[in-house]
């Protein structure tokens, strides 16, 4: 730790740059996971290949830069490939950088893992309207394990708390239970009112995983923060759609069927919204949200004492 502090003192730009680059590299791997896991393919082998089947050279697979150097076209067959590849890499790099700049080193590493799993789950949900259990149940399992190993994730310092790991494990467990149960009841009530499935159980399990990392306060905020982000996103999308010329053709090389468009119009993935709410809490609003909930806890204590 002393060595790390010395490096940060002498070269303040070095560790943030390393964090961003590491995030971009992880984002490149996440692109592989986003495509291959739903297809039931191995994420290890074969190596990265173009859609035409040709292996991608290492110098054409540099995170973020390669897309711009090649101008969005494969070197081997000149086919277009999506801007989403560098976007995922840059987004993951940004989250890694934000974690490093806003948290202690141990907690930052935990949140890097957390944000990477959320990015992967969100884009799979965008593409397939489902979240694989390895990213929902797996998120809860990893969050609980990390809480035990690194209680600083829940602000329990080993030097200050004799049973820091136990306290962190309890807080993580409460986050799993409260997060998943609240959104489950919301889903059941919405289904009863709308007479159709309003939310998948993948979202229920995902919020349990968010609670494992962030505690019950972060899980609750993720619901309402995610709903707010979703409303803003839908509003922006509606405005863009109205402004777009009716005869504009898609830039995608693969045409999208009308039935798929209709399905998307009727179903909006909630997983990315929950993830957005969770990351908004982590990087911007954690202190304010905890202060807000602490006021209710104090009010509850006062009422309990009077009774």
C-alpha positions as CSV (number, residue, x, y, z in Angstrom):
1,X,0.0,0.0,0.0
2,X,2.9,2.4,0.8
3,X,4.4,1.6,-2.6
4,X,1.0,2.4,-4.3
5,X,0.8,5.7,-2.5
6,X,4.4,6.5,-3.6
7,X,3.5,5.8,-7.2
8,X,0.4,7.9,-7.0
9,X,2.4,10.8,-5.4
10,X,5.2,10.7,-8.1
11,X,3.0,9.8,-11.1
12,X,-0.6,10.9,-10.4
13,X,-1.7,10.1,-13.9
14,X,-0.3,6.5,-14.0
15,X,-2.8,4.5,-12.0
16,X,-5.9,6.2,-13.5
17,X,-4.6,5.6,-17.0
18,X,-3.8,2.0,-16.1
19,X,-7.4,1.6,-14.7
20,X,-8.9,2.9,-17.9
21,X,-6.8,0.7,-20.2
22,X,-7.5,-2.3,-18.1
23,X,-11.2,-1.5,-18.3
24,X,-11.0,-1.2,-22.1
25,X,-9.2,-4.6,-22.3
26,X,-11.9,-6.1,-20.1
27,X,-14.5,-4.5,-22.3
28,X,-13.1,-6.2,-25.3
29,X,-13.5,-9.5,-23.6
30,X,-17.0,-8.5,-22.6
31,X,-17.9,-8.1,-26.3
32,X,-16.9,-11.7,-26.8
33,X,-19.1,-12.8,-23.9
34,X,-22.1,-10.7,-25.0
35,X,-22.1,-12.4,-28.4
36,X,-21.0,-16.0,-27.5
37,X,-22.7,-16.8,-24.2
38,X,-26.3,-16.5,-25.5
39,X,-25.3,-18.5,-28.5
40,X,-23.9,-21.3,-26.3
41,X,-20.4,-20.8,-27.6
42,X,-17.1,-21.0,-25.8
43,X,-15.6,-17.7,-24.7
44,X,-12.1,-19.1,-24.7
45,X,-11.7,-20.7,-28.1
46,X,-11.5,-20.1,-31.0
47,X,-9.9,-16.7,-30.8
48,X,-11.5,-13.5,-32.2
49,X,-12.7,-14.1,-35.8
50,X,-14.4,-11.9,-38.4
51,X,-17.9,-12.7,-39.6
52,X,-16.4,-14.1,-42.8
53,X,-14.5,-16.7,-40.7
54,X,-11.0,-15.2,-40.9
55,X,-9.0,-14.8,-37.6
56,X,-8.6,-11.2,-36.5
57,X,-4.9,-10.2,-36.1
58,X,-3.8,-8.8,-32.8
59,X,-3.1,-5.4,-34.3
60,X,-6.7,-5.2,-35.5
61,X,-8.0,-6.1,-32.1
62,X,-6.7,-3.2,-30.0
63,X,-9.5,-2.0,-27.8
64,X,-11.2,1.2,-29.0
65,X,-8.4,2.2,-31.4
66,X,-8.8,-0.5,-34.0
67,X,-12.3,0.4,-34.8
68,X,-11.3,4.0,-35.6
69,X,-8.1,3.0,-37.4
70,X,-10.1,0.6,-39.7
71,X,-13.0,3.0,-39.9
72,X,-15.5,0.4,-38.8
73,X,-14.6,-2.1,-41.5
74,X,-12.9,-5.5,-41.2
75,X,-9.5,-5.6,-42.9
76,X,-10.1,-9.0,-44.4
77,X,-13.5,-8.6,-46.1
78,X,-14.2,-4.9,-45.7
79,X,-17.5,-5.6,-44.0
80,X,-18.9,-3.1,-41.5
81,X,-18.9,-4.0,-37.8
82,X,-20.9,-2.2,-35.2
83,X,-19.7,0.9,-33.3
84,X,-21.0,-0.9,-30.2
85,X,-17.6,-2.8,-29.9
86,X,-15.5,0.3,-29.1
87,X,-18.5,1.8,-27.1
88,X,-18.5,-1.2,-24.7
89,X,-14.8,-1.0,-24.4
90,X,-14.8,2.7,-23.7
91,X,-17.8,2.4,-21.3
92,X,-16.1,-0.3,-19.3
93,X,-12.9,1.7,-19.2
94,X,-14.8,4.7,-18.0
95,X,-16.4,2.7,-15.1
96,X,-13.0,1.3,-14.1
97,X,-11.5,4.8,-14.1
98,X,-14.5,6.2,-12.1
99,X,-14.1,3.4,-9.6
100,X,-10.4,4.1,-9.1
101,X,-10.8,7.8,-8.7
102,X,-13.8,7.7,-6.3
103,X,-13.0,4.7,-4.0
104,X,-10.2,3.1,-2.0
105,X,-8.1,0.6,-4.0
106,X,-9.7,-2.5,-2.5
107,X,-13.3,-1.2,-2.9
108,X,-12.4,0.1,-6.4
109,X,-11.4,-3.4,-7.6
110,X,-14.6,-4.8,-6.3
111,X,-16.7,-2.2,-8.1
112,X,-14.7,-2.8,-11.3
113,X,-15.8,-6.4,-11.2
114,X,-19.4,-5.3,-10.4
115,X,-19.6,-2.8,-13.2
116,X,-18.1,-5.3,-15.7
117,X,-20.7,-7.9,-14.9
118,X,-23.5,-5.3,-15.2
119,X,-22.3,-4.1,-18.6
120,X,-22.3,-7.7,-19.9
121,X,-25.7,-8.5,-18.4
122,X,-27.2,-5.3,-19.8
123,X,-26.1,-5.7,-23.4
124,X,-27.2,-9.4,-23.4
125,X,-30.6,-8.2,-22.1
126,X,-30.7,-5.6,-24.9
127,X,-30.1,-8.2,-27.5
128,X,-32.1,-11.2,-26.2
129,X,-34.6,-9.8,-23.6
130,X,-33.2,-12.2,-21.0
131,X,-30.4,-12.2,-18.4
132,X,-28.5,-15.5,-18.1
133,X,-28.4,-16.9,-14.5
134,X,-24.6,-16.7,-14.5
135,X,-25.0,-12.9,-14.5
136,X,-27.9,-12.7,-12.1
137,X,-27.5,-15.5,-9.6
138,X,-23.8,-15.4,-10.3
139,X,-23.7,-11.7,-9.4
140,X,-25.3,-12.4,-6.1
141,X,-22.9,-15.3,-5.3
142,X,-19.9,-13.2,-6.3
143,X,-21.2,-10.2,-4.4
144,X,-21.6,-12.2,-1.2
145,X,-18.1,-13.9,-1.6
146,X,-16.4,-10.5,-2.3
147,X,-18.2,-9.0,0.7
148,X,-16.7,-11.7,3.0
149,X,-13.2,-11.4,1.5
150,X,-13.3,-7.6,1.2
151,X,-15.6,-6.2,3.9
152,X,-14.4,-2.7,2.9
153,X,-16.9,-3.0,0.0
154,X,-19.6,-2.3,2.7
155,X,-17.4,0.1,4.6
156,X,-16.3,-2.3,7.3
157,X,-12.6,-1.8,7.9
158,X,-10.9,-4.8,9.5
159,X,-8.8,-2.5,11.7
160,X,-12.0,-0.9,13.1
161,X,-14.4,-3.8,13.3
162,X,-13.6,-7.1,15.0
163,X,-16.1,-9.1,12.9
164,X,-15.8,-7.0,9.7
165,X,-16.4,-10.0,7.3
166,X,-19.4,-11.2,9.3
167,X,-21.0,-7.7,9.3
168,X,-20.3,-7.4,5.6
169,X,-21.8,-10.8,4.9
170,X,-24.9,-9.9,6.8
171,X,-25.3,-6.6,5.0
172,X,-24.8,-8.4,1.6
173,X,-27.4,-11.1,2.6
174,X,-29.9,-8.4,3.6
175,X,-29.3,-6.6,0.3
176,X,-30.0,-9.9,-1.7
177,X,-33.2,-10.6,0.2
178,X,-34.6,-7.1,0.2
179,X,-33.6,-6.3,-3.3
180,X,-35.0,-9.4,-4.9
181,X,-38.2,-9.5,-2.7
182,X,-39.1,-5.9,-3.4
183,X,-38.9,-6.1,-7.2
184,X,-40.6,-9.5,-7.1
185,X,-43.6,-8.0,-5.4
186,X,-43.6,-5.1,-7.9
187,X,-43.5,-7.6,-10.7
188,X,-46.4,-9.6,-9.3
189,X,-48.5,-6.5,-8.6
190,X,-47.8,-5.2,-12.1
191,X,-48.7,-8.6,-13.6
192,X,-52.0,-8.6,-11.7
193,X,-52.9,-5.1,-12.8
194,X,-51.8,-5.5,-16.5
195,X,-53.0,-9.1,-16.8
196,X,-49.7,-10.0,-18.4
197,X,-46.1,-10.5,-17.5
198,X,-44.6,-7.1,-16.8
199,X,-41.1,-8.1,-15.6
200,X,-39.0,-11.2,-16.0
201,X,-37.5,-13.1,-13.1
202,X,-34.1,-12.4,-14.5
203,X,-34.6,-8.8,-13.3
204,X,-35.6,-10.1,-9.8
205,X,-32.4,-12.1,-9.6
206,X,-30.3,-9.3,-11.0
207,X,-31.5,-6.9,-8.3
208,X,-30.6,-9.5,-5.7
209,X,-27.1,-9.5,-7.1
210,X,-27.0,-5.7,-7.0
211,X,-28.1,-5.8,-3.4
212,X,-25.2,-8.2,-2.6
213,X,-22.7,-5.6,-3.7
214,X,-24.4,-2.4,-2.7
215,X,-26.7,-3.4,0.3
216,X,-30.4,-2.9,0.5
217,X,-30.1,0.9,0.1
218,X,-28.4,0.6,-3.3
219,X,-30.8,-2.1,-4.4
220,X,-33.9,0.1,-3.6
221,X,-32.3,3.1,-5.3
222,X,-31.6,1.0,-8.4
223,X,-35.3,0.4,-8.9
224,X,-36.3,4.0,-8.8
225,X,-33.2,5.4,-10.3
226,X,-33.4,2.8,-13.1
227,X,-37.0,3.7,-13.7
228,X,-36.1,7.3,-14.0
229,X,-33.3,6.6,-16.4
230,X,-35.6,4.4,-18.4
231,X,-38.3,7.1,-18.7
232,X,-35.6,9.6,-19.9
233,X,-34.3,7.0,-22.4
234,X,-37.8,6.2,-23.7
235,X,-38.6,9.9,-24.1
236,X,-35.3,10.6,-26.0
237,X,-35.9,7.6,-28.2
238,X,-39.5,8.7,-29.0
239,X,-38.3,12.2,-29.9
240,X,-35.5,10.8,-32.1
241,X,-38.0,8.4,-33.8
242,X,-40.4,11.2,-34.6
243,X,-37.6,13.4,-36.0
244,X,-36.2,10.6,-38.1
245,X,-37.4,10.6,-41.8
246,X,-39.9,7.8,-42.5
247,X,-37.9,6.5,-45.5
248,X,-34.6,6.4,-43.7
249,X,-33.0,3.0,-44.1
250,X,-31.0,1.2,-41.4
251,X,-27.3,1.4,-41.5
252,X,-27.1,-2.2,-40.2
253,X,-25.9,-4.7,-42.8
254,X,-28.5,-7.2,-41.6
255,X,-32.1,-6.1,-42.1
256,X,-34.4,-6.4,-39.1
257,X,-37.8,-8.1,-39.5
258,X,-40.9,-6.2,-38.8
259,X,-42.0,-8.8,-36.3
260,X,-38.8,-8.1,-34.3
261,X,-39.5,-4.4,-34.4
262,X,-43.0,-4.9,-33.1
263,X,-41.7,-7.2,-30.4
264,X,-39.2,-4.5,-29.3
265,X,-41.9,-1.9,-29.3
266,X,-43.9,-3.9,-26.9
267,X,-41.1,-5.1,-24.6
268,X,-38.4,-3.0,-23.0
269,X,-35.6,-4.7,-21.1
270,X,-35.5,-3.5,-17.5
271,X,-32.1,-5.0,-16.7
272,X,-30.1,-2.2,-18.3
273,X,-32.2,0.3,-16.3
274,X,-31.5,-1.5,-13.0
275,X,-27.8,-1.6,-13.9
276,X,-27.8,2.1,-14.8
277,X,-29.5,2.9,-11.5
278,X,-27.0,0.9,-9.6
279,X,-24.0,2.6,-11.3
280,X,-25.6,6.0,-10.8
281,X,-25.8,5.2,-7.1
282,X,-22.2,3.9,-6.9
283,X,-20.4,6.7,-8.7
284,X,-22.6,9.8,-7.9
285,X,-25.3,9.5,-5.3
286,X,-24.2,6.9,-2.7
287,X,-23.6,9.4,0.1
288,X,-26.8,11.3,-0.6
289,X,-28.9,8.2,-0.7
290,X,-27.4,6.8,2.5
291,X,-28.1,10.1,4.2
292,X,-31.7,10.0,3.0
293,X,-32.3,6.5,4.3
294,X,-30.5,7.3,7.6
295,X,-33.2,9.9,8.3
296,X,-35.9,7.3,8.2
297,X,-33.9,5.0,10.5
298,X,-33.6,7.8,13.0
299,X,-37.3,8.6,12.8
300,X,-38.1,4.9,13.3
301,X,-35.9,4.8,16.5
302,X,-37.6,7.9,17.8
303,X,-41.1,6.5,17.2
304,X,-40.1,3.1,18.7
305,X,-38.8,4.8,21.9
306,X,-42.0,6.8,22.4
307,X,-44.1,3.7,22.0
